[in-house]
Amino acid sequence: MTDQSLSLIDLDQPIPGHRRFISCWLRRAGELTFIVDPGPASTIPVLLAALERLSVSRLDFVLLTHIHLDHAGGTNEVLEAFPGVKVHCHAAGIEHLVEPERLWQGSVEVLGDTATVYGRPRPVPAERFAADGELRQRGIRPIPTPGHAKHHLAYTHGDVLFAGEAFGTSQELPSGRIYMRPATPQRFFLDQALASIDRLATIEPEPRIVAFAHHGSRLGARALAAGAREQMLRWVAVARELLAKSADDLDERMFARLMEVDPLYGQGRFDELDEDFKPRERHYLGNSLVGIRGWIESNPEG
């Protein structure tokens, strides 16, 4: 799609398959310039070089859809490079950015060596945070969307919805079709995730462009929301059915079943992915299944 005010900056990682995966978004509209999700600390030089190539000399805001290392780990370095910029995130995330030791230790526990690749986050000065009202005055609307994380936000500006991971992740395939999968966390709450999708589906007017944190942009917020909702319910239903029979080899059985029944993930779409993307996506299916299984075991009646 063509939108001269919106630029995708790829933040490829030195991890197999982790290219065209992390999206940082740049939005320039009149007197307003902001980025969404600056990415890990390790790739801030890549981001700053891209901003220089794009002739960005000033930023008004750094917007964080959530504070995970792959989206917010390099926030401090961006603030140092642009002294006048302010950062915005969910109120629950501020303390973890101001004093990031717990965020770092939790990331190491969950991500292992990947956290080291992303880099250790540095403290964000408390005085550099923007309030919701400052964003709204400039036409940016933050929208609470717990699901992928309890502190997850989406943002709208004009005809663009910066969805983070509220709709899951997306990849454009060589055929032009779209591949999608849920991005459910290890502590997953289905009702919250569905409510967040529904909230984004009812935005008026409907955003024309949806910018994903992973990866790229797609047209039509409501159709994407409907697909994401249906997919999430399908994954939960399939996992519940398989668990009722056996917990053995659940990951492999889940994958095989989704290849048959999920039109956004399987039915030829997974097979279209670049070969180095496939192990990455199989890994994240396993991660999502941890959260889904935990929710099912806590909610045996559905």
Short mmCIF file of the C-alpha atoms (twelve columns), coordinates in Angstrom:
data_MODEL
# 
_entry.id   MODEL 
# 
loop_
_atom_site.group_PDB 
_atom_site.id 
_atom_site.type_symbol 
_atom_site.label_atom_id 
_atom_site.label_alt_id 
_atom_site.label_comp_id 
_atom_site.label_asym_id 
_atom_site.label_seq_id 
_atom_site.Cartn_x 
_atom_site.Cartn_y 
_atom_site.Cartn_z 
_atom_site.pdbx_PDB_model_num 
ATOM 1   C CA . MET A 1   0.000   0.000   0.000  1 
ATOM 2   C CA . THR A 2   1.088   3.591   -0.512 1 
ATOM 3   C CA . ASP A 3   1.084   6.038   2.385  1 
ATOM 4   C CA . GLN A 4   3.929   8.513   2.264  1 
ATOM 5   C CA . SER A 5   3.394   9.494   5.906  1 
ATOM 6   C CA . LEU A 6   3.963   5.952   7.174  1 
ATOM 7   C CA . SER A 7   7.288   4.094   7.031  1 
ATOM 8   C CA . LEU A 8   8.209   0.599   8.198  1 
ATOM 9   C CA . ILE A 9   11.703  0.208   9.624  1 
ATOM 10  C CA . ASP A 10  12.775  -3.433  9.823  1 
ATOM 11  C CA . LEU A 11  14.815  -4.396  12.865 1 
ATOM 12  C CA . ASP A 12  16.306  -7.732  11.839 1 
ATOM 13  C CA . GLN A 13  17.965  -9.756  14.604 1 
ATOM 14  C CA . PRO A 14  21.025  -12.048 14.416 1 
ATOM 15  C CA . ILE A 15  18.775  -15.014 15.195 1 
ATOM 16  C CA . PRO A 16  17.834  -17.515 12.473 1 
ATOM 17  C CA . GLY A 17  14.521  -16.551 10.899 1 
ATOM 18  C CA . HIS A 18  14.219  -13.245 12.774 1 
ATOM 19  C CA . ARG A 19  14.195  -10.998 9.726  1 
ATOM 20  C CA . ARG A 20  11.155  -9.133  8.480  1 
ATOM 21  C CA . PHE A 21  9.807   -9.853  11.936 1 
ATOM 22  C CA . ILE A 22  10.102  -6.788  14.198 1 
ATOM 23  C CA . SER A 23  8.435   -3.646  12.886 1 
ATOM 24  C CA . CYS A 24  9.220   -0.120  14.051 1 
ATOM 25  C CA . TRP A 25  6.791   2.363   12.558 1 
ATOM 26  C CA . LEU A 26  7.529   5.976   11.673 1 
ATOM 27  C CA . ARG A 27  4.598   8.352   11.182 1 
ATOM 28  C CA . ARG A 28  5.031   11.893  9.814  1 
ATOM 29  C CA . ALA A 29  1.857   13.934  9.494  1 
ATOM 30  C CA . GLY A 30  2.185   17.711  9.232  1 
ATOM 31  C CA . GLU A 31  3.973   19.013  12.316 1 
ATOM 32  C CA . LEU A 32  3.737   15.679  14.109 1 
ATOM 33  C CA . THR A 33  6.445   12.992  13.959 1 
ATOM 34  C CA . PHE A 34  6.496   9.847   16.080 1 
ATOM 35  C CA . ILE A 35  7.681   6.270   16.102 1 
ATOM 36  C CA . VAL A 36  5.936   3.196   17.458 1 
ATOM 37  C CA . ASP A 37  7.999   0.455   19.164 1 
ATOM 38  C CA . PRO A 38  11.704  1.322   18.742 1 
ATOM 39  C CA . GLY A 39  12.707  -2.313  19.227 1 
ATOM 40  C CA . PRO A 40  15.527  -3.981  21.138 1 
ATOM 41  C CA . ALA A 41  18.522  -2.087  22.523 1 
ATOM 42  C CA . SER A 42  20.832  -4.068  20.249 1 
ATOM 43  C CA . THR A 43  19.337  -2.705  17.028 1 
ATOM 44  C CA . ILE A 44  19.017  0.948   18.018 1 
ATOM 45  C CA . PRO A 45  21.988  1.803   15.717 1 
ATOM 46  C CA . VAL A 46  19.984  0.293   12.837 1 
ATOM 47  C CA . LEU A 47  16.931  2.348   13.797 1 
ATOM 48  C CA . LEU A 48  18.848  5.610   14.185 1 
ATOM 49  C CA . ALA A 49  20.596  5.106   10.854 1 
ATOM 50  C CA . ALA A 50  17.230  4.507   9.177  1 
ATOM 51  C CA . LEU A 51  15.759  7.649   10.741 1 
ATOM 52  C CA . GLU A 52  18.754  9.632   9.482  1 
ATOM 53  C CA . ARG A 53  18.280  8.241   5.957  1 
ATOM 54  C CA . LEU A 54  14.641  9.300   6.170  1 
ATOM 55  C CA . SER A 55  15.731  12.826  7.205  1 
ATOM 56  C CA . VAL A 56  14.101  12.625  10.620 1 
ATOM 57  C CA . SER A 57  15.728  15.254  12.794 1 
ATOM 58  C CA . ARG A 58  12.991  15.572  15.431 1 
ATOM 59  C CA . LEU A 59  10.558  13.228  17.159 1 
ATOM 60  C CA . ASP A 60  7.570   14.248  19.247 1 
ATOM 61  C CA . PHE A 61  6.748   10.858  20.740 1 
ATOM 62  C CA . VAL A 62  7.979   7.301   21.128 1 
ATOM 63  C CA . LEU A 63  4.856   5.152   21.506 1 
ATOM 64  C CA . LEU A 64  5.179   1.707   23.071 1 
ATOM 65  C CA . THR A 65  2.458   -0.856  22.421 1 
ATOM 66  C CA . HIS A 66  4.012   -2.911  25.238 1 
ATOM 67  C CA . ILE A 67  7.295   -3.014  27.124 1 
ATOM 68  C CA . HIS A 68  8.682   -6.389  26.027 1 
ATOM 69  C CA . LEU A 69  12.360  -6.202  25.051 1 
ATOM 70  C CA . ASP A 70  11.744  -6.692  21.332 1 
ATOM 71  C CA . HIS A 71  9.536   -3.598  21.262 1 
ATOM 72  C CA . ALA A 72  10.722  -1.264  24.017 1 
ATOM 73  C CA . GLY A 73  14.208  -2.371  25.043 1 
ATOM 74  C CA . GLY A 74  15.945  0.470   23.209 1 
ATOM 75  C CA . THR A 75  13.719  3.305   24.427 1 
ATOM 76  C CA . ASN A 76  16.396  5.030   26.511 1 
ATOM 77  C CA . GLU A 77  18.795  5.219   23.570 1 
ATOM 78  C CA . VAL A 78  16.157  6.873   21.375 1 
ATOM 79  C CA . LEU A 79  15.487  9.467   24.077 1 
ATOM 80  C CA . GLU A 80  19.199  10.218  24.226 1 
ATOM 81  C CA . ALA A 81  19.351  10.668  20.450 1 
ATOM 82  C CA . PHE A 82  16.276  12.949  20.407 1 
ATOM 83  C CA . PRO A 83  16.446  15.102  23.556 1 
ATOM 84  C CA . GLY A 84  13.002  16.667  23.120 1 
ATOM 85  C CA . VAL A 85  11.018  13.468  22.593 1 
ATOM 86  C CA . LYS A 86  8.608   11.976  25.136 1 
ATOM 87  C CA . VAL A 87  7.664   8.343   25.575 1 
ATOM 88  C CA . HIS A 88  4.215   6.884   26.154 1 
ATOM 89  C CA . CYS A 89  3.197   3.445   27.385 1 
ATOM 90  C CA . HIS A 90  0.513   1.918   29.577 1 
ATOM 91  C CA . ALA A 91  0.679   3.322   33.117 1 
ATOM 92  C CA . ALA A 92  1.448   -0.172  34.438 1 
ATOM 93  C CA . GLY A 93  4.619   -0.303  32.354 1 
ATOM 94  C CA . ILE A 94  6.206   2.935   33.515 1 
ATOM 95  C CA . GLU A 95  7.819   1.606   36.685 1 
ATOM 96  C CA . HIS A 96  9.395   -1.269  34.744 1 
ATOM 97  C CA . LEU A 97  10.996  1.143   32.294 1 
ATOM 98  C CA . VAL A 98  12.184  3.564   34.975 1 
ATOM 99  C CA . GLU A 99  13.727  0.683   36.947 1 
ATOM 100 C CA . PRO A 100 14.128  -2.112  34.379 1 
ATOM 101 C CA . GLU A 101 15.924  -4.752  36.466 1 
ATOM 102 C CA . ARG A 102 12.780  -6.838  37.048 1 
ATOM 103 C CA . LEU A 103 11.886  -6.521  33.372 1 
ATOM 104 C CA . TRP A 104 15.360  -7.731  32.431 1 
ATOM 105 C CA . GLN A 105 15.407  -10.659 34.848 1 
ATOM 106 C CA . GLY A 106 11.921  -11.754 33.795 1 
ATOM 107 C CA . SER A 107 12.933  -11.529 30.142 1 
ATOM 108 C CA . VAL A 108 16.036  -13.653 30.734 1 
ATOM 109 C CA . GLU A 109 13.898  -16.251 32.504 1 
ATOM 110 C CA . VAL A 110 11.386  -16.460 29.643 1 
ATOM 111 C CA . LEU A 111 13.597  -15.784 26.603 1 
ATOM 112 C CA . GLY A 112 16.974  -17.169 27.650 1 
ATOM 113 C CA . ASP A 113 19.725  -16.408 25.133 1 
ATOM 114 C CA . THR A 114 17.316  -14.388 22.998 1 
ATOM 115 C CA . ALA A 115 17.167  -11.766 25.752 1 
ATOM 116 C CA . THR A 116 20.954  -11.397 25.516 1 
ATOM 117 C CA . VAL A 117 20.674  -10.874 21.762 1 
ATOM 118 C CA . TYR A 118 18.052  -8.180  22.304 1 
ATOM 119 C CA . GLY A 119 20.227  -6.420  24.852 1 
ATOM 120 C CA . ARG A 120 19.726  -5.178  28.376 1 
ATOM 121 C CA . PRO A 121 17.368  -2.172  28.672 1 
ATOM 122 C CA . ARG A 122 18.618  1.013   30.295 1 
ATOM 123 C CA . PRO A 123 16.454  3.115   32.664 1 
ATOM 124 C CA . VAL A 124 14.056  5.619   31.113 1 
ATOM 125 C CA . PRO A 125 13.959  8.933   33.028 1 
ATOM 126 C CA . ALA A 126 10.620  9.370   34.799 1 
ATOM 127 C CA . GLU A 127 10.260  12.944  33.562 1 
ATOM 128 C CA . ARG A 128 10.266  11.845  29.912 1 
ATOM 129 C CA . PHE A 129 6.860   10.139  29.973 1 
ATOM 130 C CA . ALA A 130 3.891   11.737  28.223 1 
ATOM 131 C CA . ALA A 131 0.356   11.658  29.620 1 
ATOM 132 C CA . ASP A 132 -2.610  10.396  27.598 1 
ATOM 133 C CA . GLY A 133 -3.874  13.949  27.227 1 
ATOM 134 C CA . GLU A 134 -0.689  15.090  25.505 1 
ATOM 135 C CA . LEU A 135 -1.225  12.411  22.859 1 
ATOM 136 C CA . ARG A 136 -4.907  13.178  22.391 1 
ATOM 137 C CA . GLN A 137 -4.121  16.862  21.852 1 
ATOM 138 C CA . ARG A 138 -2.026  15.785  18.857 1 
ATOM 139 C CA . GLY A 139 -4.627  13.411  17.451 1 
ATOM 140 C CA . ILE A 140 -3.193  10.146  18.860 1 
ATOM 141 C CA . ARG A 141 -5.592  7.872   20.715 1 
ATOM 142 C CA . PRO A 142 -4.215  5.177   23.063 1 
ATOM 143 C CA . ILE A 143 -6.517  2.144   23.414 1 
ATOM 144 C CA . PRO A 144 -6.088  -0.430  26.222 1 
ATOM 145 C CA . THR A 145 -5.856  -3.879  24.632 1 
ATOM 146 C CA . PRO A 146 -4.831  -6.470  27.257 1 
ATOM 147 C CA . GLY A 147 -4.350  -9.919  25.790 1 
ATOM 148 C CA . HIS A 148 -0.803  -10.307 24.579 1 
ATOM 149 C CA . ALA A 149 0.187   -8.465  27.778 1 
ATOM 150 C CA . LYS A 150 -1.878  -6.838  30.509 1 
ATOM 151 C CA . HIS A 151 -0.133  -3.534  29.753 1 
ATOM 152 C CA . HIS A 152 -0.677  -3.720  25.986 1 
ATOM 153 C CA . LEU A 153 -1.922  -0.631  24.126 1 
ATOM 154 C CA . ALA A 154 -2.950  -0.001  20.558 1 
ATOM 155 C CA . TYR A 155 -2.876  3.499   19.081 1 
ATOM 156 C CA . THR A 156 -4.814  5.231   16.345 1 
ATOM 157 C CA . HIS A 157 -3.735  8.272   14.389 1 
ATOM 158 C CA . GLY A 158 -5.771  9.358   11.404 1 
ATOM 159 C CA . ASP A 159 -6.572  6.313   9.300  1 
ATOM 160 C CA . VAL A 160 -3.863  4.122   10.863 1 
ATOM 161 C CA . LEU A 161 -4.283  1.625   13.688 1 
ATOM 162 C CA . PHE A 162 -1.012  0.618   15.346 1 
ATOM 163 C CA . ALA A 163 -2.238  -2.725  16.652 1 
ATOM 164 C CA . GLY A 164 0.893   -4.088  18.306 1 
ATOM 165 C CA . GLU A 165 0.144   -7.780  18.835 1 
ATOM 166 C CA . ALA A 166 -3.565  -7.453  19.645 1 
ATOM 167 C CA . PHE A 167 -4.455  -9.261  16.407 1 
ATOM 168 C CA . GLY A 168 -1.487  -11.609 16.720 1 
ATOM 169 C CA . THR A 169 1.287   -11.646 14.142 1 
ATOM 170 C CA . SER A 170 1.150   -11.411 10.376 1 
ATOM 171 C CA . GLN A 171 3.334   -12.102 7.366  1 
ATOM 172 C CA . GLU A 172 2.769   -11.357 3.702  1 
ATOM 173 C CA . LEU A 173 3.318   -14.491 1.621  1 
ATOM 174 C CA . PRO A 174 4.851   -14.725 -1.869 1 
ATOM 175 C CA . SER A 175 1.383   -15.407 -3.302 1 
ATOM 176 C CA . GLY A 176 0.084   -12.151 -1.822 1 
ATOM 177 C CA . ARG A 177 -1.970  -14.016 0.764  1 
ATOM 178 C CA . ILE A 178 -1.626  -13.195 4.460  1 
ATOM 179 C CA . TYR A 179 -0.388  -15.603 7.119  1 
ATOM 180 C CA . MET A 180 -1.498  -14.965 10.712 1 
ATOM 181 C CA . ARG A 181 -1.135  -16.614 14.102 1 
ATOM 182 C CA . PRO A 182 -2.191  -15.646 17.628 1 
ATOM 183 C CA . ALA A 183 0.399   -14.184 20.001 1 
ATOM 184 C CA . THR A 184 -0.898  -15.562 23.282 1 
ATOM 185 C CA . PRO A 185 1.330   -15.091 26.356 1 
ATOM 186 C CA . GLN A 186 2.235   -17.721 28.938 1 
ATOM 187 C CA . ARG A 187 -0.396  -16.233 31.279 1 
ATOM 188 C CA . PHE A 188 -3.323  -16.043 28.895 1 
ATOM 189 C CA . PHE A 189 -6.862  -14.804 29.538 1 
ATOM 190 C CA . LEU A 190 -9.166  -15.531 26.617 1 
ATOM 191 C CA . ASP A 191 -11.918 -13.089 27.585 1 
ATOM 192 C CA . GLN A 192 -9.465  -10.190 27.803 1 
ATOM 193 C CA . ALA A 193 -7.904  -11.012 24.453 1 
ATOM 194 C CA . LEU A 194 -11.272 -11.274 22.693 1 
ATOM 195 C CA . ALA A 195 -12.531 -8.070  24.312 1 
ATOM 196 C CA . SER A 196 -9.448  -6.244  23.048 1 
ATOM 197 C CA . ILE A 197 -9.992  -7.502  19.504 1 
ATOM 198 C CA . ASP A 198 -13.645 -6.474  19.706 1 
ATOM 199 C CA . ARG A 199 -12.697 -3.017  20.966 1 
ATOM 200 C CA . LEU A 200 -10.480 -2.457  17.931 1 
ATOM 201 C CA . ALA A 201 -13.186 -3.806  15.620 1 
ATOM 202 C CA . THR A 202 -15.599 -1.065  16.709 1 
ATOM 203 C CA . ILE A 203 -13.347 1.975   16.197 1 
ATOM 204 C CA . GLU A 204 -15.152 4.723   14.312 1 
ATOM 205 C CA . PRO A 205 -14.329 5.548   11.630 1 
ATOM 206 C CA . GLU A 206 -12.762 2.216   10.720 1 
ATOM 207 C CA . PRO A 207 -8.976  2.554   10.334 1 
ATOM 208 C CA . ARG A 208 -7.957  1.939   6.740  1 
ATOM 209 C CA . ILE A 209 -4.460  0.672   7.600  1 
ATOM 210 C CA . VAL A 210 -3.452  -1.726  10.365 1 
ATOM 211 C CA . ALA A 211 0.246   -1.594  11.297 1 
ATOM 212 C CA . PHE A 212 1.422   -4.803  12.994 1 
ATOM 213 C CA . ALA A 213 4.293   -5.080  15.460 1 
ATOM 214 C CA . HIS A 214 5.098   -8.403  13.733 1 
ATOM 215 C CA . HIS A 215 5.078   -7.606  10.756 1 
ATOM 216 C CA . GLY A 216 4.060   -5.103  8.083  1 
ATOM 217 C CA . SER A 217 0.730   -3.440  7.370  1 
ATOM 218 C CA . ARG A 218 -2.611  -4.657  6.065  1 
ATOM 219 C CA . LEU A 219 -5.849  -3.014  4.927  1 
ATOM 220 C CA . GLY A 220 -9.160  -3.131  6.787  1 
ATOM 221 C CA . ALA A 221 -9.256  -3.217  10.593 1 
ATOM 222 C CA . ARG A 222 -12.633 -4.929  10.910 1 
ATOM 223 C CA . ALA A 223 -11.879 -7.811  8.582  1 
ATOM 224 C CA . LEU A 224 -8.546  -8.376  10.327 1 
ATOM 225 C CA . ALA A 225 -10.231 -8.263  13.737 1 
ATOM 226 C CA . ALA A 226 -12.823 -10.811 12.615 1 
ATOM 227 C CA . GLY A 227 -10.105 -13.122 11.313 1 
ATOM 228 C CA . ALA A 228 -8.022  -12.785 14.482 1 
ATOM 229 C CA . ARG A 229 -11.040 -13.458 16.714 1 
ATOM 230 C CA . GLU A 230 -12.088 -16.535 14.765 1 
ATOM 231 C CA . GLN A 231 -8.516  -17.826 14.726 1 
ATOM 232 C CA . MET A 232 -8.031  -17.417 18.462 1 
ATOM 233 C CA . LEU A 233 -11.256 -19.279 19.208 1 
ATOM 234 C CA . ARG A 234 -10.252 -22.003 16.758 1 
ATOM 235 C CA . TRP A 235 -6.862  -22.503 18.438 1 
ATOM 236 C CA . VAL A 236 -8.491  -22.771 21.865 1 
ATOM 237 C CA . ALA A 237 -11.106 -25.214 20.581 1 
ATOM 238 C CA . VAL A 238 -8.520  -27.405 18.857 1 
ATOM 239 C CA . ALA A 239 -6.268  -27.438 21.921 1 
ATOM 240 C CA . ARG A 240 -9.201  -28.322 24.174 1 
ATOM 241 C CA . GLU A 241 -10.219 -31.189 21.901 1 
ATOM 242 C CA . LEU A 242 -6.678  -32.570 21.721 1 
ATOM 243 C CA . LEU A 243 -6.086  -32.259 25.467 1 
ATOM 244 C CA . ALA A 244 -9.293  -34.159 26.161 1 
ATOM 245 C CA . LYS A 245 -7.698  -37.139 24.413 1 
ATOM 246 C CA . SER A 246 -4.099  -36.825 25.604 1 
ATOM 247 C CA . ALA A 247 -1.481  -34.286 26.633 1 
ATOM 248 C CA . ASP A 248 1.273   -36.257 24.918 1 
ATOM 249 C CA . ASP A 249 2.992   -34.617 21.938 1 
ATOM 250 C CA . LEU A 250 0.486   -31.776 22.126 1 
ATOM 251 C CA . ASP A 251 2.665   -29.357 20.134 1 
ATOM 252 C CA . GLU A 252 3.033   -31.729 17.181 1 
ATOM 253 C CA . ARG A 253 -0.617  -32.764 17.208 1 
ATOM 254 C CA . MET A 254 -1.723  -29.132 17.438 1 
ATOM 255 C CA . PHE A 255 0.432   -28.174 14.479 1 
ATOM 256 C CA . ALA A 256 -0.843  -31.053 12.367 1 
ATOM 257 C CA . ARG A 257 -4.463  -30.222 13.136 1 
ATOM 258 C CA . LEU A 258 -4.030  -26.514 12.436 1 
ATOM 259 C CA . MET A 259 -2.529  -27.344 9.057  1 
ATOM 260 C CA . GLU A 260 -5.917  -28.858 8.235  1 
ATOM 261 C CA . VAL A 261 -8.412  -26.500 9.854  1 
ATOM 262 C CA . ASP A 262 -6.907  -22.987 10.140 1 
ATOM 263 C CA . PRO A 263 -7.260  -21.036 6.865  1 
ATOM 264 C CA . LEU A 264 -4.988  -18.215 8.085  1 
ATOM 265 C CA . TYR A 265 -2.205  -20.421 9.456  1 
ATOM 266 C CA . GLY A 266 -2.464  -23.760 7.664  1 
ATOM 267 C CA . GLN A 267 -4.118  -24.935 4.450  1 
ATOM 268 C CA . GLY A 268 -0.981  -24.103 2.494  1 
ATOM 269 C CA . ARG A 269 -0.091  -20.787 4.132  1 
ATOM 270 C CA . PHE A 270 2.526   -22.111 6.531  1 
ATOM 271 C CA . ASP A 271 4.103   -23.962 3.613  1 
ATOM 272 C CA . GLU A 272 4.522   -20.635 1.758  1 
ATOM 273 C CA . LEU A 273 6.692   -19.133 4.476  1 
ATOM 274 C CA . ASP A 274 10.393  -18.686 3.756  1 
ATOM 275 C CA . GLU A 275 12.242  -21.759 4.971  1 
ATOM 276 C CA . ASP A 276 14.083  -19.894 7.739  1 
ATOM 277 C CA . PHE A 277 10.784  -18.506 9.043  1 
ATOM 278 C CA . LYS A 278 9.255   -21.939 9.619  1 
ATOM 279 C CA . PRO A 279 11.323  -22.966 12.697 1 
ATOM 280 C CA . ARG A 280 10.652  -19.530 14.191 1 
ATOM 281 C CA . GLU A 281 6.927   -19.918 13.703 1 
ATOM 282 C CA . ARG A 282 6.898   -23.458 15.075 1 
ATOM 283 C CA . HIS A 283 8.698   -22.162 18.162 1 
ATOM 284 C CA . TYR A 284 6.122   -19.441 18.728 1 
ATOM 285 C CA . LEU A 285 3.257   -21.881 18.250 1 
ATOM 286 C CA . GLY A 286 4.699   -23.753 21.222 1 
ATOM 287 C CA . ASN A 287 4.885   -20.529 23.227 1 
ATOM 288 C CA . SER A 288 1.259   -19.699 22.445 1 
ATOM 289 C CA . LEU A 289 0.176   -23.207 23.339 1 
ATOM 290 C CA . VAL A 290 1.609   -22.808 26.857 1 
ATOM 291 C CA . GLY A 291 -0.789  -19.942 27.523 1 
ATOM 292 C CA . ILE A 292 -3.751  -21.577 25.807 1 
ATOM 293 C CA . ARG A 293 -3.258  -24.824 27.695 1 
ATOM 294 C CA . GLY A 294 -3.003  -22.961 30.989 1 
ATOM 295 C CA . TRP A 295 -6.259  -21.148 30.305 1 
ATOM 296 C CA . ILE A 296 -8.048  -24.373 29.343 1 
ATOM 297 C CA . GLU A 297 -6.872  -26.146 32.502 1 
ATOM 298 C CA . SER A 298 -8.110  -23.194 34.582 1 
ATOM 299 C CA . ASN A 299 -11.425 -23.127 32.713 1 
ATOM 300 C CA . PRO A 300 -12.409 -26.773 32.176 1 
ATOM 301 C CA . GLU A 301 -15.992 -25.872 31.320 1 
ATOM 302 C CA . GLY A 302 -14.980 -23.384 28.616 1 
# 
